[in-house]
Amino acid sequence: MERLKGIIGSGKVSTERADLLCYGFDASKIKKPPSAVVWAEDITDVVKLTKFAYENDLPIIPRGAGTSTTGSAVPVDNAIVLSLERMDRILEIDTDNLFVMVEPGVINGRLQKELGIKGFFYPPDPASMDFCTIGGNVAVNAGGPRAIKYGVTGDYVQYLEAVLPDGRVIEAGVRTKKGVVGYDLKSLLVGSEGTLAIITKIGLRILPEPETVITLLAFYSSLRKATETVPRIISQKVIPRTLEFMDRRTIEAIESYNPSGLKDAEAVLLIELDGPVKTVQRETERVVDICNRMGASVEVADDSITQQKIWATRRAISPALYHISPTKINEDIVVPVTGIPDIIEFLEQLSQRYKIPIASFGHAGDGNIHVNIMVDKKDQKQYEKALSMVKEIFQETLKLGGTISGEHGVGLTKADYIDMEIHNNEMDLMKGIKRLFDHKMILNRGKVFP
Ligand SMILES: Cc1cc2nc3c(=O)[nH]c(=O)nc-3n(C[C@H](O)[C@H](O)[C@H](O)COP(=O)(O)OP(=O)(O)OC[C@H]3O[C@@H](n4cnc5c(N)ncnc54)[C@H](O)[C@@H]3O)c2cc1C
């Protein structure tokens, strides 16, 4: 590693134990210290590192903020962690062309704030937006509560600059909204979990902020009624900008962790509508009516302070759940919205059958449910039972026409299950693509494929 310090600069490379520990895990809590950490400050550093790693057959783990919940940013043996956090400049905000160019280490929430000042916004808003990076968002095709109306990260990526494992630089996509020359390499990199190339510059589409936003909280005494409300709203041709759901266990976890005044209920829907004032007023009336008919009592928030409070509550779910059990196995399955009541009922029965609690919440508007199996990893028997539950959940999800991951990707934790969804012909193609980009398996070795 001394040679690497000479090549890249000693202030950008560390083999100190404290650094190796800090960069040896992500939000999955799986731990494996790397052999070195490199903080790239520009593309030249990335090129120098990849050439060094390529010559010496050393794995590189690209890393944004390390908030991956699937272990996709966790090192493997002898790995060098490449942190992109110092490449954090917003290079260009071009509101006339609805376009921004950023470096990969820009924090999502910071971009949101900068755009908000100019009256524009970047729709993908993962709950981790205050600390995750745009590079990490692109690498896993992150989604968020607004996906139901505005789509996910991949819907906004127009251009990427990236470094291949042997140090060659590529550009994929265009600055314009349209562009169909050649294969769509940019879309291949979106969601590739750092296994194909290191993303060093990102061009994104942005939108003008809507005229108004109204937030509703609908409290239900029946979980089934709450989930049945979701397709009813959509079939009334109202597409909320968010339609989130929390079950009783999630509500209780939030209220005991950081009481925020959520009413005692079996389930709550958090619904947000945006657009021109008159349209939003009309849609609010329609949605309140649908919720009332389904037995809910509804609170309406139209001022930004109350709205921010509600969102702070929503974003606190993950830490709150850690306060009710030492380990949570967090899956992010997706089913068609009409299948939500069935999967929720299945989860309740599964929890009773295994006698292990499940807390569910998530992006009900697009069918993306975060299923949290609440266990203690130190209790080996209980943990093994929980892993059997995971398999059953995936089987049921696929039976309902869904997918085993809506936004967190595969990483390490889902690699053993990928072939439940991806079959031989498609898997051969994917492995062939990996070999074409990275025949030495330099980038994020050991991830995605079992
Ligand atoms: C509390 C909490 C809430 C969350 N909520 C959501 C949510 O609502 N929606 C959602 O989609 N996810 C959510 N996540 C998961 C996570 O925040 C996202 O996956 C996020 O996109 C990861 O970004 P990151 O910067 O932390 O990337 P990291 O965790 O550092 O890396 C993630 C993957 O991207 C790769 N990578 C990172 N940067 C680059 C780069 N420049 N080039 C190539 N590969 C790269 C890494 O190798 C790794 O495979 C949540 C996580 C937490 C802890």
The ligand as a Tripos MOL2 file, in Angstrom:
@<TRIPOS>MOLECULE
LIG
   53    58     1     0     0
SMALL
NO_CHARGES

@<TRIPOS>ATOM
      1 C1        -32.4790    4.6660    7.3240 C.3       1 LIG1
      2 C2        -32.3590    4.2420    5.8730 C.ar      1 LIG1
      3 C3        -33.3980    4.5340    5.0050 C.ar      1 LIG1
      4 C4        -33.3070    4.1460    3.6610 C.ar      1 LIG1
      5 N1        -34.3290    4.4630    2.8000 N.ar      1 LIG1
      6 C5        -34.2270    4.1480    1.5030 C.ar      1 LIG1
      7 C6        -35.2860    4.4930    0.5860 C.ar      1 LIG1
      8 O1        -36.3100    5.0930    0.9410 O.2       1 LIG1
      9 N2        -35.1180    4.1490   -0.7110 N.ar      1 LIG1
     10 C7        -33.9950    3.5070   -1.1630 C.ar      1 LIG1
     11 O2        -33.8960    3.2360   -2.3610 O.2       1 LIG1
     12 N3        -33.0130    3.1490   -0.3160 N.ar      1 LIG1
     13 C8        -33.0830    3.4630    0.9900 C.ar      1 LIG1
     14 N4        -32.0610    3.1060    1.8420 N.ar      1 LIG1
     15 C9        -30.8810    2.3870    1.3230 C.3       1 LIG1
     16 C10       -29.6950    3.3090    0.8990 C.3       1 LIG1
     17 O3        -29.7420    4.5540    1.5550 O.3       1 LIG1
     18 C11       -29.7050    3.5250   -0.6050 C.3       1 LIG1
     19 O4        -29.4560    2.2960   -1.2440 O.3       1 LIG1
     20 C12       -28.6800    4.5450   -1.1130 C.3       1 LIG1
     21 O5        -28.8750    4.7180   -2.4970 O.3       1 LIG1
     22 C13       -27.2320    4.1440   -0.8700 C.3       1 LIG1
     23 O6        -26.4120    5.2880   -1.0940 O.3       1 LIG1
     24 P1        -24.9670    5.4130   -0.4280 P.3       1 LIG1
     25 O7        -24.3600    6.6820   -0.8690 O.co2     1 LIG1
     26 O8        -25.0450    5.1980    1.0270 O.co2     1 LIG1
     27 O9        -24.2360    4.2010   -1.1390 O.3       1 LIG1
     28 P2        -23.3690    3.0280   -0.4830 P.3       1 LIG1
     29 O10       -24.1660    2.3200    0.5530 O.co2     1 LIG1
     30 O11       -22.0470    3.5470   -0.1000 O.co2     1 LIG1
     31 O12       -23.2040    2.0690   -1.7430 O.3       1 LIG1
     32 C14       -24.2880    1.3940   -2.2880 C.3       1 LIG1
     33 C15       -23.8420    0.6530   -3.5560 C.3       1 LIG1
     34 O13       -23.4800    1.5990   -4.5430 O.3       1 LIG1
     35 C16       -22.1350    1.4020   -4.9790 C.3       1 LIG1
     36 N5        -21.5880    2.7410   -5.2440 N.ar      1 LIG1
     37 C17       -21.6230    3.8210   -4.4310 C.ar      1 LIG1
     38 N6        -21.0870    4.8860   -5.0600 N.ar      1 LIG1
     39 C18       -20.7190    4.4650   -6.2950 C.ar      1 LIG1
     40 C19       -20.1000    5.0930   -7.4180 C.ar      1 LIG1
     41 N7        -19.7790    6.3920   -7.4290 N.pl3     1 LIG1
     42 N8        -19.8500    4.3420   -8.5220 N.ar      1 LIG1
     43 C20       -20.1910    3.0380   -8.5500 C.ar      1 LIG1
     44 N9        -20.7680    2.3870   -7.5290 N.ar      1 LIG1
     45 C21       -21.0380    3.0990   -6.4100 C.ar      1 LIG1
     46 C22       -21.4650    0.6480   -3.8480 C.3       1 LIG1
     47 O14       -20.3850   -0.1330   -4.3100 O.3       1 LIG1
     48 C23       -22.6090   -0.2190   -3.3580 C.3       1 LIG1
     49 O15       -22.7470   -1.3350   -4.1930 O.3       1 LIG1
     50 C24       -32.1350    3.4530    3.1930 C.ar      1 LIG1
     51 C25       -31.0960    3.1610    4.0840 C.ar      1 LIG1
     52 C26       -31.2080    3.5490    5.4220 C.ar      1 LIG1
     53 C27       -30.0630    3.2190    6.3310 C.3       1 LIG1
@<TRIPOS>BOND
     1     1     2 1
     2     2     3 ar
     3     2    52 ar
     4     3     4 ar
     5     4     5 ar
     6     4    50 ar
     7     5     6 ar
     8     6     7 ar
     9     6    13 1
    10     7     8 2
    11     7     9 ar
    12     9    10 ar
    13    10    11 2
    14    10    12 ar
    15    12    13 ar
    16    13    14 ar
    17    14    15 1
    18    14    50 ar
    19    15    16 1
    20    16    17 1
    21    16    18 1
    22    18    19 1
    23    18    20 1
    24    20    21 1
    25    20    22 1
    26    22    23 1
    27    23    24 1
    28    24    25 2
    29    24    26 1
    30    24    27 1
    31    27    28 1
    32    28    29 2
    33    28    30 1
    34    28    31 1
    35    31    32 1
    36    32    33 1
    37    33    34 1
    38    33    48 1
    39    34    35 1
    40    35    36 1
    41    35    46 1
    42    36    37 ar
    43    36    45 ar
    44    37    38 ar
    45    38    39 ar
    46    39    40 ar
    47    39    45 ar
    48    40    41 1
    49    40    42 ar
    50    42    43 ar
    51    43    44 ar
    52    44    45 ar
    53    46    47 1
    54    46    48 1
    55    48    49 1
    56    50    51 ar
    57    51    52 ar
    58    52    53 1
@<TRIPOS>SUBSTRUCTURE
     1 LIG1         1 GROUP 0 **** ****
